[in-house]
Amino acid sequence: MKISTIIRGGLYLSKLLLDMFFIWLTLGWKVRKARNAFEKELVKSGMPKEAAEKLAKKYSSVKDKIMKQLWGSVGKLRR
């Protein structure tokens, strides 16, 4: 293997990891905002706060599943 090929591969991998981190950060922020807005609307419409929190937790669990799949696919690329 050429050294340039190894360096280029390392650069692409580092860019991929940086993009994944940015996606994780952005998605986390957007999900947090959506979850809080959803909770507020449910409470405003008369639902008990505990029940609204329980429903809003689904947003976070879906985000966690998506990120788990993304990181799993990155792990498969390395093999």
Secondary structure, DSSP 8 states (H G I E B T S, - for coil): --HHHHHHHHHHHHHHHHHHHHHHHHHHHHHHHHHHHHHHHHHHTT--HHHHHHHHHHHHHHHHHHHHHHHHHHHHHH-
